[in-house]
Amino acid sequence: MTHVPTRTSVAYFSMEICLEQAIPTYSGGLGVLAGDTLRSAADLAVPVVAVTLLHRKGYFEQHLDASGQQTETPVHWKPEEVLERVDAWTTVTLEEREVRVTAWKYVVKGVRGHEVPVYLLDTNVPENSEWDRTLTDTLYGGDDHYRLCQEIVLGMGGAALLQEIGYQNGTIYHLNEGHSALLTLQLLEKQLIGRPAFELEDADFEAVRSRCVFTTHTPVPAGHDKFPLEMVRKVLGDTRVSLLESSGGIHEGMLNMTHLALHLTRFVNGVAMRHGEVSRGMFPEYPIDSITNGVHATTWTGPAFAALFDRRIPEWRHDNLYLRYAVSIPLQEIREAHAASKAALLEEIERRTGERLDPGVMTIGFARRATPYKRADLIFSDLDRLTAIARSVGKIQIVFGGKAHPHDGGGKELIRRIFAAREKLGDLVKIVYVENYEMALAYKMVAGVDLWLNNPMKPLEASGTSGMKAAMNGVPSFSVLDGWWVEGHVEGVTGWSIGGPELEADPTRDAVDLYIKLERVILPLFYGLPFAYAEVMRSAIALNGSFFNTQRMVGQYVHNAYFPNGASNASPAEAIALI
């Protein structure tokens, strides 16, 4: 059975969505955020439908040898075991041939029973050529030509399939990053039915713009997809290239997916206050707002803290703002819940790696995509200094996780440097790198470490959400002042900063500041004043957990982006009911 909309719906398009561990259709932060967004939309009964690709081969399975050399193999999973086939299909035109696009459905269920359907597009059907059948295989795989065809399937194929299912003129389209921006071309062509392409009028652009919102996620220029114009002309044809030219999508001789999205959407936002500022600097001709990311509280809160919250603040599951009342939880109960979370993590690490870590030692977590600007090895800038700190103040354990993109040589080298540092440091600073970082491991890491480390090169962190997940479990962050931490940081209260507040990073100062605070503030507090450390843990929950959640974030999208004319004082569900 396909889902048939009965009222205005929001169609949420994302190249990757993290739905559950058994469905490997995500690589990292963007996909995890998308999954959390849909879970909160279901909790709040927001009428959302989502579109992504099936990714039959997933992102990849990561394998690390003894020196940290990464190799990759495809993920093997069976969509028919966890998804439902959809009785609808459409086509997209690639290089003058018709490619059939089918779909599978997954249903996200909210706490009160509301359902959000997710359609995963699939081109692996007998009607398509062998190459076309691979287009929905691999997340972020292939060359530019493969990626362009893939994004046509996502944007144009996804929009067309929703129309086949029954989502028509009332649908609002949310582009989660620029990968799906060509859905605007599909909408423009619908405006032109019965008219030649050259008869586009301002009213046609405005009709599309009025139904589209766009969230940009990257302050890194290389993160904005661009395709050579001749390639686009070959794949889409002259008429559609002319439409793209008149739509603002061609920038500096390339199809620029971000510029296309910026030009044909009525609301644009960055994913944190600082990221909004950076994005306005990158695209000064466009008004760009900010809606800070969040995480789905009940998904990322570990069993020990969930049980504690259920006992002390039972309303937290339905209204995450109640996490503010964590300030009243006795510190001993915070410590006990964290000890249980830490034990679960260390048991999982031993199961996966054979490494046994000490529950009494300060354990630092660092897990995110392995790429140079994330600077996973910053803490190893001076191994002698790090060893001296561990010897004089207290031992340290660091748990790493994260995949390098198969084509990211710098990211792969970063992993090898961490393995090299491990060999030099020995047991005073014990290092564990857990391969194949995914949802299940993340769930235990963000709850079980004692401190969450994050030190990307500023201003390249759009938001970051792993530290938000840690805060849900009372784990303080130790981070540069970029992304969400600009808003979440209260020095010594919710965690600690690395470096100063200036926009650009100073790598030397960052490393020195990291060592000074570890040696003089964080480790002495952890080892010498454990209840004072627990106060920081409690404040992380009350101040950051209560705000940096997708329940608040989705509410902001409802009021400010999807339905800006709704009742400002209504709840998200009530605002929609009034439309």
Rosetta blueprint (number, residue, H / E / L):
1 M L
2 T L
3 H L
4 V L
5 P L
6 T L
7 R L
8 T L
9 S L
10 V E
11 A E
12 Y E
13 F E
14 S E
15 M L
16 E L
17 I L
18 C L
19 L L
20 E E
21 Q L
22 A L
23 I E
24 P L
25 T L
26 Y L
27 S L
28 G L
29 G H
30 L H
31 G H
32 V H
33 L H
34 A H
35 G H
36 D H
37 T H
38 L H
39 R H
40 S H
41 A H
42 A H
43 D H
44 L L
45 A L
46 V L
47 P L
48 V E
49 V E
50 A E
51 V E
52 T E
53 L E
54 L L
55 H L
56 R L
57 K L
58 G E
59 Y L
60 F L
61 E E
62 Q E
63 H E
64 L E
65 D L
66 A L
67 S L
68 G L
69 Q L
70 Q E
71 T E
72 E E
73 T E
74 P L
75 V L
76 H L
77 W L
78 K L
79 P H
80 E H
81 E H
82 V H
83 L L
84 E E
85 R E
86 V L
87 D L
88 A L
89 W L
90 T E
91 T E
92 V E
93 T E
94 L E
95 E L
96 E L
97 R E
98 E E
99 V E
100 R E
101 V E
102 T E
103 A E
104 W E
105 K E
106 Y E
107 V E
108 V E
109 K E
110 G L
111 V L
112 R L
113 G L
114 H L
115 E E
116 V E
117 P E
118 V E
119 Y E
120 L E
121 L E
122 D E
123 T L
124 N L
125 V L
126 P L
127 E L
128 N L
129 S L
130 E L
131 W L
132 D H
133 R H
134 T H
135 L L
136 T L
137 D L
138 T E
139 L L
140 Y L
141 G L
142 G L
143 D L
144 D H
145 H H
146 Y H
147 R H
148 L H
149 C H
150 Q H
151 E H
152 I H
153 V H
154 L H
155 G H
156 M H
157 G H
158 G H
159 A H
160 A H
161 L H
162 L H
163 Q H
164 E H
165 I H
166 G L
167 Y L
168 Q L
169 N L
170 G L
171 T L
172 I E
173 Y E
174 H E
175 L E
176 N E
177 E L
178 G H
179 H H
180 S H
181 A L
182 L L
183 L H
184 T H
185 L H
186 Q H
187 L H
188 L H
189 E H
190 K H
191 Q H
192 L L
193 I L
194 G L
195 R L
196 P L
197 A H
198 F H
199 E H
200 L L
201 E L
202 D H
203 A H
204 D H
205 F H
206 E H
207 A H
208 V H
209 R H
210 S L
211 R L
212 C E
213 V E
214 F E
215 T E
216 T L
217 H L
218 T L
219 P L
220 V L
221 P H
222 A H
223 G H
224 H L
225 D L
226 K E
227 F E
228 P E
229 L H
230 E H
231 M H
232 V H
233 R H
234 K H
235 V H
236 L H
237 G L
238 D H
239 T H
240 R H
241 V H
242 S H
243 L H
244 L H
245 E H
246 S H
247 S L
248 G L
249 G L
250 I E
251 H E
252 E L
253 G L
254 M E
255 L E
256 N E
257 M H
258 T H
259 H H
260 L H
261 A H
262 L H
263 H H
264 L L
265 T L
266 R L
267 F E
268 V E
269 N E
270 G E
271 V L
272 A L
273 M H
274 R H
275 H H
276 G H
277 E H
278 V H
279 S H
280 R H
281 G H
282 M H
283 F L
284 P L
285 E L
286 Y L
287 P L
288 I L
289 D E
290 S E
291 I L
292 T L
293 N L
294 G L
295 V E
296 H L
297 A H
298 T H
299 T H
300 W H
301 T L
302 G L
303 P H
304 A H
305 F H
306 A H
307 A H
308 L H
309 F H
310 D H
311 R H
312 R H
313 I L
314 P H
315 E H
316 W H
317 R H
318 H L
319 D L
320 N H
321 L H
322 Y H
323 L H
324 R H
325 Y H
326 A H
327 V H
328 S H
329 I L
330 P L
331 L H
332 Q H
333 E H
334 I H
335 R H
336 E H
337 A H
338 H H
339 A H
340 A H
341 S H
342 K H
343 A H
344 A H
345 L H
346 L H
347 E H
348 E H
349 I H
350 E H
351 R H
352 R H
353 T H
354 G L
355 E L
356 R L
357 L L
358 D L
359 P L
360 G L
361 V L
362 M E
363 T E
364 I E
365 G E
366 F E
367 A E
368 R L
369 R L
370 A L
371 T L
372 P H
373 Y H
374 K H
375 R L
376 A L
377 D L
378 L H
379 I H
380 F H
381 S L
382 D L
383 L H
384 D H
385 R H
386 L H
387 T H
388 A H
389 I H
390 A H
391 R H
392 S H
393 V L
394 G L
395 K L
396 I E
397 Q E
398 I E
399 V E
400 F E
401 G E
402 G L
403 K L
404 A L
405 H L
406 P L
407 H L
408 D L
409 G H
410 G H
411 G H
412 K H
413 E H
414 L H
415 I H
416 R H
417 R H
418 I H
419 F H
420 A H
421 A H
422 R H
423 E H
424 K H
425 L H
426 G L
427 D L
428 L L
429 V E
430 K E
431 I E
432 V E
433 Y E
434 V E
435 E L
436 N L
437 Y L
438 E L
439 M H
440 A H
441 L H
442 A H
443 Y H
444 K H
445 M H
446 V H
447 A H
448 G H
449 V L
450 D L
451 L E
452 W E
453 L E
454 N E
455 N L
456 P L
457 M L
458 K L
459 P L
460 L L
461 E L
462 A L
463 S L
464 G L
465 T L
466 S H
467 G H
468 M H
469 K H
470 A H
471 A H
472 M H
473 N L
474 G L
475 V L
476 P L
477 S E
478 F E
479 S E
480 V E
481 L L
482 D L
483 G L
484 W L
485 W H
486 V H
487 E H
488 G H
489 H L
490 V L
491 E E
492 G L
493 V L
494 T L
495 G E
496 W E
497 S E
498 I E
499 G L
500 G L
501 P L
502 E L
503 L L
504 E L
505 A L
506 D L
507 P H
508 T H
509 R H
510 D H
511 A H
512 V H
513 D H
514 L H
515 Y H
516 I H
517 K H
518 L H
519 E H
520 R H
521 V H
522 I H
523 L H
524 P H
525 L H
526 F H
527 Y H
528 G H
529 L L
530 P H
531 F H
532 A H
533 Y H
534 A H
535 E H
536 V H
537 M H
538 R H
539 S H
540 A H
541 I H
542 A H
543 L H
544 N H
545 G H
546 S L
547 F L
548 F L
549 N E
550 T H
551 Q H
552 R H
553 M H
554 V H
555 G H
556 Q H
557 Y H
558 V H
559 H H
560 N H
561 A H
562 Y H
563 F L
564 P L
565 N L
566 G L
567 A L
568 S L
569 N L
570 A L
571 S L
572 P H
573 A H
574 E H
575 A H
576 I H
577 A H
578 L L
579 I L
